[in-house]
Amino acid sequence: MARTRASGAHARSSRYAAEHAEPSNQPTPYDSWPMKAVWEEYQRTRSVEIRNYLMEKFLHLVRYNAERIYARLPDEVDIQDLMSVGLFGLKDAIDAFDLDRGVKFETYCAPRIRGAILDELRSMDWVPRLVRHRTSKFEQARQQFAKENGRDPTDDELSRRLNLFGEEFDKLKRDSVAVGTYSLTRKCFQSDGSKDVREIDVIKDESQRNPFTEIQRKDVKDLITKGLSRAERLIVILYYYEEMTMKEIGATLDLSESRVSQMHSSILARLKAQMQHRSRELEPVE
């Protein structure tokens, strides 16, 4: 429990730092030091104070790289989340930086920051990377054909270009179809009241049955099975409502399949005669 609280507090603190990614302009003992001396002191002592100084000094690189990646992403992605992850990339770059290699830290840390952000985006992606790769391959082949011929390729032409046929090509084509996801709690439209109508408020629930339809279904069932014996009523219900086969009904009622079929034919003949006398009851009301 304590670990969970600590991780939550750490995430909140990193998000706060991302939202306020500006130098504090507070004086520190290291402002007058040459940067080489600061790095040498940090690599020697691994001082938390010096690391915090370096984090603040290079914080602008996190915002710069996060904004560049954010520009190519959909609006659903929060730039503050990208910057929060980028801070971890900056921290790892500071810890792993080797002054003896003669590389500027700005050059070294940029790929680490971008890598941390991209890794987080991949972990958030619900589509497997293999599917993304196959989709890219399919789209590149389609675009290349369109450039060469001035039109989109047919499935046969694209299949030959990719050297994929049958089910393998069909699967690749299905994977290449873009699928969008969105939150059910997002606003659907503005209502007359003070509360917005969300997607989840208007989406149809296919799992729920209409009570009126259920009442009609029960009335029709009672009308059809009225006057039948228990076995005959079970045959009608199991065959038409439970969609069981004659063989399965016979096994359930301990009857032969031919006997069930014979009883079914007899039931239909009797029901047909009954319905002819009650046809006016089944006519829709004008």
N, C-alpha and C positions, 0 to 999 in steps of 0.2 A: 504493500500500500504506500509506504514511504517512497519507494522507487518510482511509483506511478506519479505521485505528487511532484517529485523532483523533476521527472521528465516533462510533465505538464508545465511546471514553472520555467524550465529551460526553454521550452518551445515558445512560451509567452514572452520571455525576455528577448529571445532572438527575433521574434516578430516585432517587438517594440523597437529594437535596434534597427531593424530594416525600415520601419516606418519613419524613423528619425535619423536616417543615414546622412547626417551632416556633421562636419567637424565641430567639436564643442568649443574650440578656440580658447580652452582653458590652458594656462601655462603649465608646462611640465619640466622636470629637470633635464629632459633629453632634447628640448628644442634647440639648444645651442650646440648639441653634439653633431659631428659629421655622421651621415647615415651609415657609413662603413663601421664607425665605432659603435653605433647602436646595435648593428647586426652582430658584431663580434662579441659584444657584451651579452646579447641574448643567447647566442649559441654557446657561450661559456656558462651562463647561469640559468638559462631557461626561466627567467623571471616572469611572473605573471604580469607584473606592472609594465615591463617593457613590451610584452606581447599585446597588452591592451593598447599601449601607445601605437604600436605598429598596426593593429586592427583599425584604430581610428584614423590613422594617417592614410591608409589605403582603402578606406571605406568607400570612397567615390568610385573605385574600380568595380565594386559589387553593383552599384546602381547602373553604371555605364553598361556592363555586360548583361545585366538583367533586362534593361530597357531594349537592348538590341535583339535579344531573344523574344521578348514580349511582343515586339512589333510584328512578328510572324505568327502569333498565336491567336486563337479565337478569344472573344471578349470574356468568356466564362472563366478564363485563367486570371488569377489575381497577381499583379506584379509584386505585391508585398510578400506573397508566398515564395516567389522566385528569389527575391532578395534575401529572405530569411534563410533559404537553402544555400544561396551564394555566400552567406557569411561563414557557413561551415567550410565551404571550399577555400575561402580566404584564410581561415584559421589553419587548415591542413597545409596550405601553401607556405604559411609563415613557419610552421613547425618543420617542414621538409626542406626549406630553402637552404642551399649550400653556397655560402659566399665565395668559396674557393673556385667555383666553376666559372666565375667571371661573367655571369649573366645578370642583366638587370632584373630586379624583383618584379617590376611591372610586366615585363615580358614573360617571366616564369609563371606568375600567378594567374594570368588571364585564362589560359586553358584549364587550370584547376577550378576556377570559379565557374566557367561555362560547363565543364564536365559535371560538376556537382548539380548544377541546375538541370542539365539534360538527363542525368541519371534519375533525378526526381520526377521529371516529366515522363520518362519511360515507365517508372514504377506506377504512376498514376494512370497510364494508358491501359484500358481494359482489353485492347486488341493485342495478341501475341506478336512479338517482333518478327517471327517467321512469316506471319500473315502480312504484316506491313511490307516485308521484303518482296514477297510474291506479288503483292498489289502494285508495288513500284515497278517491278519487272513487266507486268502486264500493261501498265499505263505507258511505259517507255516504248514498248513495241507498238502500241496503238498510235502514239504520237509520231513515231518515226515513219510508219506506213502512211499516215495522213500527210506528212511533209513531202514524201516521195510521190504520192499519187493524187494529192489534192482532194481526198475524200476519206471518210472513215472506213476501216476494213470490215468485211463480213467476218462472221465467226470462223468460217473455213479458212479464209486468208490469214487471220490472226493465229489460228491453230497451227497452220503450216509454218508461219514465221517463228513461232515459239517452239515448234517441234513437239507439241503436246496434243494428244488426241483423246477422244472419248471422255471417260469420267474424270481423268486428270485435268483436262482442259476445262470441263464444266465446273470443277471445284475451284480452279484458279479464277474463273470468271465470277463465280459467286463471291469469292473472297475480295474481289476488286470492287464490288459494289459498295459505295460509301454508306455508312450507317451513322446516323446522328443520334446523340443522346442529350436529354435535357432534364432538368429537375421538375418533379411534379409539384413542387411548392412555388415555382415561379409564377408571376402574375399573368393571368390569361387575358383579362380585360378589366377596365375600371367599372365598378358598379355605382349605382346611384347613392349608396350609403357610404360610410367612412371606411368600410373594409373592402379590400381588393378581392376579386374572385381569382382563385388559383386554379392551375391545371387539374389538381386532384379533386377540386370541387365539381368539375363538369365532366370528367372522364367517365365513360360508361363502364359499369361493373358487369362484365359478362357472366360472372359466377353467380350472380343473384337472379332468382326467378321472379317473374311477374306474378304477384298474388292473384290477380284477376284471371290470368291464364291458367294457374294451378287450380282454381275453383272450377273453371270451365272443363279442364281435363278430368277432374274428379267426377263432375256431373255426367260427362259422356261415358266414363268408365262404369258408373253406377247404372246408367241407362242400358248400356250394352249387356252387362252381366246380370241384370235383374231377371229372375226366373230360371237361372242356370243352377245346376248342381255344383257342389264344391269342386269336383274334379273338372267340370266344364269351365267353371269360372277361372280356375288356376291355369287351364290351357290357354284361354284367351289372354289373361294377364301376362303369363310368362312368354307367350309367342309375340304379342303385339306391343307390350309395354317393356318387358325385360329383354326382348330380342333374342330369346333362346331358340335353338333349333328343335325340330321334332324329336330328334334322338336324345337331346339333353333333357327335354320335358319328360320323355318316356322314362329316362333314368331317374328323374326326380320323383315321378308319380308311381314308379314301379309298374310301368306299362310298356308294351312293345311299341316300336316306332310306327308300325302300320296301324295299331289300335289308336294311337294319338292322332294320326292323319285322318282316320275314319271319323273319330269324334269331332275333329276340327271341321271337316266337311259338313257334318250334320249340324254343328253349331251355326255355321255360316248360313245354311239353308233356313234355319229357324229364325235367325236374326234378320235375314233379308225379308222374311214374311212379316216379322214384327215391325220393322222400320217402314214398310209400305203403308201400314195403318197409322203411323205416327209421323209421316213426312211433314205435315203442316207444323208440327212442334219444332222441327229442325230448320224451318225456313227463317231467314234473317228478318228482323223487325224493320219495317220501313219507317 
